[in-house]
Amino acid sequence: MANPFTQAKKQIMNASKKLKLNSETTSKLMIPDKFHTFWVRIKLDNGRRVKFRGFRSQYNNALGPYKGGIRFHPEETADTVLALSAWMTWKCSLVGLPYGGGKGGIICNPKELSNSELERLSKQYAKKIAKHIGENVDIPAPDVYTNSQTMSWMLEAYESKMNISSPGTFTGKPIELGGHLGRIESTGLGVAISIREALKNLKIKIKGSKVIIQGFGNVGQNTAKHLEKMGSKIIGISDSSTGIYDEKGLDIKKLIEYKNSGKRLIDYKNYKKISNEEILVKKCDVLVPCALENSIDNHNAPKINAKVIAEGANGPITTEADKILFKRSIIVIPDILANSGGVIGSYFEWLMNRTGENWDVKTYNKKLDMMITNAFKKVFEKYKKIKTENMRNVSYMIAIERVVNAMKLRGR
């Protein structure tokens, strides 16, 4: 499997060449400002003491505080965290947020830990990074296998250790602790908006468009929900157990209820089952990979049968696959644009925590729609003008140029 940080560096190198940046500037873009690695020690419910490897990458803060989620995953690696923190830097830059990029993680299997063990793990992690974060320094959020409860535990540990009240240090919190109802759906809504804009520009009607979604967690579910509202037909979805498919369209409401009851799609009776590999190459208008990195590589890219791919996940397409898809004239809405709704939603929460305002969901979603639509327009116009570059390269060029200009103004 491709190393995600190697991929991230290739993308930086490619954009740097297009922007004609000198080697010194390019080198600065290839390494994080700071990378923290440490052991997180806790006592299990059975009394046994164990330790888990933890990370926090603070990639670049030329545009503002580091911003990025915290992941709990058994296959977490330092390189994955580094890559994701780099992608967060460009994502925040592309959509015009006053943030840099960060990312954190713990190598653990949360499914094997009890609720009280997860609480202890979350709090110990927060204590380890406490002196390195803050609402003007580095603002974590939920990510893979973490949620609003994780953020509540981390906020409590952070505020206790630092002896301050600072709800803006974490986003993705419950409403009672300064979170916002709109944040739950913001990533999926953002993916749906980016797809709407792509189809509009390609003169494909969204009403009746056929969509396949790989990965049916929070992002996949909310992408499906909002696309269905816009008139799309969801014909395939998958989770880690299997894919399900129906050319006539799936009952998304029932499937969301089913998945959220803790069940797996392989046990769902009503639809035809297909493999996770097969679902990626089924014919559709839009394919939305919302699982982990490197789902689409040089082996399956030649078989992809979609007009548009929107990256709901971070880094689901390898660099080699990107080239194949571009040659085949398949439009790829890159992760730093397609799934930017999550960090935009986090920005809104952070802003409200600092100002004391509280927008209703309608206002929140309207502002999010406007930011993603504007970012998409900027990318697509440049993409059409250049013609020789795919949307990812164009997005990177816009995002990296903004970061480089900020670095120059700061004298870095």
Secondary structure, 3 states (H helix, E strand, C coil): CCCHHHHHHHHHHHHHHHHCCCHHHHHHHCCCCEEEEEEEEEECCCCCEEEEEEEEEEEECCCCCEEEEEEEECCCCHHHHHHHHHHHHHHHHHCCCCCEEEEEEEECCHHHCCHHHHHHHHHHHHHHHHHHCECCCEEEEECCCCCHHHHHHHHHHHHHHHCCCCHHHCCCCCHHHCCCCCHHHHHHHHHHHHHHHHHHHCCCCCCCCEEEEECCCHHHHHHHHHHHHHCCEEEEEECCCCEEECCCCCCHHHHHHHHHCCCCHHHCCCCEEECHHHHHCCCCCEEEECCCCCCECCCCHHHCCCCEEECCCCCCECHHHHHHHHHCCCEEECHHHHCCHHHHHHHHHHHHHHHCCCCCHHHHHHHHHHHHHHHHHHHHHHHHHHCCCCHHHHHHHHHHHHHHHHHHHHCC
